[in-house]
């Protein structure tokens, strides 16, 4: 069963512009909010009498959306932000995104949600005027 998660990532981006020598690049670190789906993989199984064993299936992550929070010194297009987010999820950020998804929700958020739910059920249906 897949789940949806959001992570904020600072992604290293190299770019060139007119005036720089061939092979020279500038580097910036835009901050991007990435929403992605996560499907937990399965561990490898050992050989047995009835099965030769199965290799492990890795965790799967897929980009849902990306939103630029801080572009730094660059002003990228929406397509470029999506490309950077996708490359980060399937490259340098893969293990970070998987670890973030496996951690689960913030315990403080869960506690507040439970409190809100308890307050909802404790409210009168008839209002305050009797």
C-alpha positions in Angstrom: 0.0 0.0 0.0 1.5 3.3 -1.0 1.5 6.4 1.1 2.0 10.1 0.3 4.7 12.2 2.0 6.1 15.7 1.8 9.7 16.7 2.2 11.6 19.9 1.9 14.9 19.6 0.1 17.8 21.9 -0.7 19.0 20.7 -4.1 22.3 21.5 -5.7 21.8 22.9 -9.2 24.6 23.8 -11.7 23.8 26.2 -14.5 25.7 28.3 -17.0 24.9 31.6 -18.6 26.4 33.9 -21.2 29.7 35.4 -20.2 31.0 32.2 -18.5 33.9 30.3 -20.2 33.1 27.0 -21.7 32.9 24.3 -19.0 32.3 26.8 -16.2 29.2 26.6 -14.1 27.6 28.5 -11.3 26.1 26.5 -8.4 23.0 27.4 -6.4 20.9 25.6 -3.9 17.1 26.2 -4.4 14.8 24.9 -1.7 11.9 22.8 -3.0 8.9 21.2 -1.3 8.4 17.8 -2.8 5.3 15.7 -2.5 5.8 12.0 -3.4 4.3 8.6 -3.1 6.1 5.8 -1.3 5.7 2.1 -1.6 7.8 0.0 0.9 9.9 -2.7 -0.8 10.3 -6.2 0.5 13.3 -7.9 1.9 15.1 -10.8 0.2 14.0 -14.3 1.1 16.5 -17.1 1.7 16.4 -20.3 -0.2 14.3 -23.2 1.2 13.3 -26.7 0.1 10.4 -25.4 -1.9 11.8 -22.1 -3.2 15.2 -20.9 -4.5 14.6 -17.6 -2.6 13.7 -14.2 -4.0 15.8 -11.0 -4.3 14.8 -7.9 -2.4 12.5 -5.4 -4.0 13.7 -1.9 -3.4 11.4 0.9 -2.0 9.6 2.8 -4.7 9.1 6.6 -4.8 7.3 8.6 -7.4 7.0 12.4 -7.7 3.5 13.8 -7.3 4.3 17.5 -7.2 7.1 20.0 -6.5 6.9 23.6 -5.4 9.7 26.1 -5.3 10.1 27.7 -1.9 13.3 29.7 -2.4 15.0 29.9 -5.7 18.1 31.7 -4.4 19.7 33.7 -7.3 17.8 31.8 -10.1 14.2 32.0 -11.3 13.4 28.5 -12.8 10.4 27.5 -14.8 7.8 25.1 -13.3 9.0 22.3 -15.6 12.6 22.8 -14.4 11.5 22.6 -10.7 9.7 19.3 -11.5 12.8 18.0 -13.3 15.1 18.9 -10.4 12.7 17.3 -7.9 12.4 14.1 -9.9 16.1 13.8 -10.4 16.7 14.4 -6.6 14.1 11.8 -5.6 15.7 9.1 -7.9 19.3 10.2 -7.2 20.9 11.9 -4.3 17.7 12.2 -2.2 16.4 8.7 -2.7 17.6 7.3 0.7 16.6 10.5 2.5 13.1 10.4 1.0 12.7 6.7 1.9 13.9 7.3 5.5 11.5 10.2 5.8 8.6 8.1 4.6 9.5 5.2 7.0 9.6 7.5 10.0 5.9 8.0 9.7 4.0 11.0 10.9 5.2 13.4 13.5 4.1 12.2 17.0 3.2 15.8 18.0 0.9 16.1 15.0 -0.8 12.8 15.8 -1.3 13.8 19.4 -2.9 17.1 18.3 -5.1 15.3 15.9 -6.3 13.0 18.7 -7.0 15.9 20.9 -9.0 17.7 18.1 -11.0 14.5 17.5 -11.8 14.2 21.2 -12.9 17.9 21.4 -15.1 17.3 18.4 -17.0 14.4 20.0 -17.3 16.3 23.3 -19.1 19.3 21.7 -22.9 19.6 22.1 -25.0 19.1 19.0 -27.6 21.5 20.2 -25.4 24.6 20.7 -25.1 26.8 23.8 -28.6 28.2 23.9 -31.1 26.1 25.8 
